[in-house]
Amino acid sequence: MEEKKEPKQTKKATPPERSASSDATVMAHFYRGELGRMTAWRERFDRTTHWGIITTTGIVTFAWTHEETSHFFFLLANVMLYLLLTIEARRYRFYDAYRGRVRILESHFIFPVVTATPENPRSKWRRQLGGDLIMPSLKVSFFEALSRRLLRNYVWLFLITLVAWVTLILSNSSPDQGVLERFRIDQAIPLVVLLPMVGAFYLYLIGVGIYGMRKRRASGEFQRRPPSDRDDWTL
């Protein structure tokens, strides 16, 4: 009779041994990588702000150097600024996602080392960070990112465009003309269409700004410290 062969037992792969030094090395390289990604996205949306400044400066300068200026130039400036604002809001969402990872590492991994204190055992930051590595996600909505970038930079560009627009119209008109007649410098765009359209656009921007003021501040960004704390940093 033939002997029955016993099935071969497969050896289970044993995980590599871990040590505190190896974990620290991995976390240090991980921190440097996330910091590099955050810096790259920061440079990207800063570049968009530079484009907005150049666009505003170019269109306003061109409009002021030509006597017969149309409303079209300032409408184009507003459209271009809003387009750049939406692009910057999208880039800011990616920057905020990587900044969140960096802040978790700084708050829960680097802080105990700097202060020579034990890590909080009840903290779930490792599980939270690991879940974000498996399923990356954006931390702020598009509308919230739009509001943040508007309040930080673009509100000044929109205000400069509006003030330059109104000032140019008033300076090129006669004092004997009525308020509505002063704005009638372009026959191609009727005032019945122009004024409600511009008013609705700026009311929309005000609504976006109010929405951002009511939302939380971006955690991890530089905040104003009390004077007593600032005095400790006098070197």
Secondary structure, 3 states (H helix, E strand, C coil): CCCCCCCCCCCCCCCCCCCHHHHHHHHHHHHHHHHHHHHHHHHHHHHHHHHHHHHHHHHHHHHHCCCCCCHHHHHHHHHHHHHHHHHHHHHHHHHHHHHHHHHHHHHHHHHHHHHCCCCCCCCCHHHHHHHHHHCCCCCCCHHHHHHHHHHHHHHHHHHHHHHHHHHHHHHCCCCCCCHHHHCCCCCCCCHHHHHHHHHHHHHHHHHHHHHHHHCCCCCCCCCCCCHHHHHCCCC
